[in-house]
């Protein structure tokens, strides 16, 4: 089960300040979420950033939808989400059933 979050920076936000907070505070907080099996963060490449509706995407993998729901109910999740507060604009969250496709088959 994969939980995907996409967002943009609020108008007038400093990209450098956001990145400092994201790398130094938010990522370490998110890594403490119980049941998290894989965590991948993505940033829109510089060539498309001006036209992209999203600045960043995070992919959080869990063993199951139930495990993801337990994680979302945890104090660690609530803390990370609360701390993100006004730092995110246009925040979209989606659950995906995820399947890894081997490239050598």
Secondary structure, DSSP 8 states (H G I E B T S, - for coil): -EEEEEEE--TT--HHHHHHHIIIIIHHHHTTSTT--EEEEEE--TTTTTT-S-SEEEEEE-SSHHHHHHHHTSHHHHHHHHHHGGG-EEEEEEEE------TT-
